[in-house]
Amino acid sequence: MSVKERAARAARPKTDARELTAALLRMPLGFLMAAGRFALPAAPFGLSFVAASGTGAGGAAALAGAALGYLTTWPIDVGIRYAAGCVAVFTALFIMQDSRAARSAPAAMLVSALVMAGTGALSALASGTAIADAAFNTAVESALTAAGAYFFREALTGRAASTELAARRRDASAVILAASALMGLERVEFMGTVSLGRTAALLAVMTASLKGGAFAGSAAGTAFGLAMDAGAGTAGLYTMAYAFPALCSGAFSRFGRLPFLAVFDCAGALTVLAAAWGGEVLPPLFESFAASVIFMLIPSGALAQAGALFQPLMPGMGESGLRKYASRRVAGIAGAYLDVCAAARRGVEEANDNDTARVFDRAADAACARCAKKGECWVTGYMETLDAMNGATAAMKERGRLESGDLPEWFSRKCVNLNAFVTAVNAELRAQLYRAQYRERLREGRAAAWGQYEDFAEILSRVSAELGSINGADPLAERRLLRYLRSMDIEADCAVFRDATGRLRAVIESGSLPAMTRDPAWLDRLSAVLGVRLCTPSDNPAGRVTLLEAEPLCASVGIAALKKPGEKVSGDRGTYFKTDSGTLCVILSDGMGAGEDAAGESGEAVRILERFLRSGVDPAAAMKVLNSVMLLKSGDDWGCATADLMCVDLFTGEADFYKYGAAPSYIHTAAGVRRIDCISLAAGMSGGEGVEPDTVSMTLKPGNVAVIASDGVVSGADDGWLRRLLSEKHGEDMRTLARLVLRAAAEREEASDDMTVLAVRVDERA
């Protein structure tokens, strides 16, 4: 099972009461479907609704409502025919319910069409209708029944649409379902003039035009107008009276309701007068007036919720948001490499060893130390000696060695150990050259390493700036989110996508977000909209909300530390944090020695690891980079630090332990206490290219506890006390457990070193 499926199952809400309510609502809806009259006259949609509702509680409620509607709103012979057809459809589907194919939409369409054809044929034979007319009427009714079963089933399904096309089909089916239901209300009239169904249809068309614009309004007007024409038997009057006013008034949807309704009513009156001149024009005009009055009284919030279905939803910003997210990650990695380079440069001191005078001084210390004339040459006659050395420097550098002829004659006669002095100068000169060559090679090596880091950072920066399209956007989820926001009358830019680990991320940018976040249950509502349990990071800026798929697991961490006696600071450094991908990272480092120098080494190791891990770099790669950094920055002052890293995926519980010279860690599970040892050297001591850290992988389950400690806590294999303590106290609060372990270690080891303990427990998210 994938992470997405597990998270969805954990976040699935309890819907028993909601499903029962939805099932009961199908009874009045079935009644309206049965009461609707088609132009033949015929009433196929009640039977279609029963076929679409299936055989569960909803199907039974739909059957009861449709049968009651047929028997009470139609003549008894017609009502019995359709009611019997509903019972036959329900019975046939009930018999076939164990078959997977029988539960599909084609099965509902076929069964309903066959039952309608059979009852129609029997009714025609009983009434003596001509065969040609009976065949035509039966074929039309059967086709309408099958089509209604398909669209009603699509509108009633509770599953989330999996594609953009499926979502559009669902919206169209919902409009068809509403129009068919209003055909049943069309027969309810006030004062014999104003139809309740047509007035409700006008309200739907007005809502679509105001909230969705001209094209959405005219489409809704056509759909509802055709339904009203079919029910009333008029030749396109209501189709024209609804579609054209919606098209005209949609252009004024941004000017407020009053100008919008004025245009709608004027265009409607012109259409009715043109289409029904000399006929009955009062009902459509009265209905338009009544709908306008009611429309003005509808609260803005309710109108926004109703209009969300009709609003055209533009493509979201998922792809763009994903690119920006990936770009930020790449830029973060580039910045981390630049920090690595800066840290390495700070650890290097350039030495000046090119002074030729130091060659002569060192040679004098070696050759003239026991000479009786040392004071005369190098103290009282220092300036004359210095002139002699300067005079010989040019020839010495050109030749690469000093010869006695390079020195002035007076100096050669005066010096009693001339050969020894020349030999000492040449030896120091060779040593200086060797040191210069070594420093040059070292400088070149470091420059190459720094150049690699800087080049890689530059490449990543360019990739970040020029990042192209990446798959991962979820336009369907964006559409659902936009529809929900618009139902609250919030205009916003949304981006919904999944990152490289499959975690859902959503970003909402709007100036009206307080209207959403004031609701205490706003996060639960958005979780229901997107189909996953959501959480929010702590750094949401004003005007933007970032939503993350919540991890099924959570972790609690406790830390306890004790510095070495006599030291001002502890040489240990540790931290923990959760990355954007839902991974808990726990880091502990122990610097070489104790005190401030050790603290500096361990602190820098922790900072480097944290920067790379937060940027999404693989933990093993981050550890190898840390080792390279410690090697590069050591120079002549060899520095190192242990590195202990634990990473726990809070979606799956998979845990990885990475160690460079670190102390053993202990994991308490249902099977007992497991020890994780380390045989590698500390970071900065492991030479060679690509030295891997010690790595152990396992899966942590809810209730498991891990203890990570520095070197001073456990000595060698004597860890029975820690195993017993962990077995007995693993249920304690993690801060308490860390303190208990530290106190026991201090009593045993007499606090001879820095001690740090981190205790981690994994639990199910509440």
Buried (B, 14 or more C-beta within 10 A) or exposed (E): EEBBEEBBEBBEEEEEEEBEEBBEBBBBBBBBBBBBBBEBEBBBBBBBBBBBBBBEBBBBBBBBBBBBBBBEBBEEEBBBBBBBBBBBBBBBBBEBBEEEEBBEBEBBBBBBBBBBBBBBBEBBEEEEBEEEEBBEBBBBBBBBBBBBBBBBBBBBBEEBBEEEEBBEBBBBBBBBBBBBBBBBBBBBBEEEBBBBBBBBBBBBBBBBBBBBBBBBBBBBBBBBBBBBBBBBEBEEBBBBBBBBBBBBBBBBBEEEBEEBBBBBBBBBBBBBEEBBEEEEBEBBBBBBBBBBEBBEEBEEEEBBBBBBBBBEBEEBBBBBBBBBBBBBBBBBBBBBBBBBBEBBEEBBEEEEEEEBEEBBEBBBEBBBEEBEEBEBBBEEBEEBBEEBBEBBBEBBEEEEEBEEEBBBEEBBEBBEBBEBBBBBBBBBBEEBEEEEEEBEEEEEEBEEBBEEBBEBBEEBBEBBEEBEEBEBBBBBBBBBBBBBBBBBBBEBBBBBBBBEBBBBBBBBBBEEBEBBEEEEEBBBEBBBBBBBBBBBEEEBEEEEBBBBBBBBBBBEBBBBBBBBEEBEBBBBBBBBEBBBBBBBBBBBBBBBBBBBBBBBBBBBBBBBBBBBBBBBBEBBEBBBBBBBBBBBBBEEEEBBBBBBBBBBBBBBBBBBBBBBBBBBBBBBBEEEBBEBEBEBBBBBBBEEEEBEBBBBEBEBEEBBBBBBBBBBBBBEEEBEBBBEBBEEBBEBEBBEBBBBBBBBBBEBBEBEBBBBBBBBBBEEBE
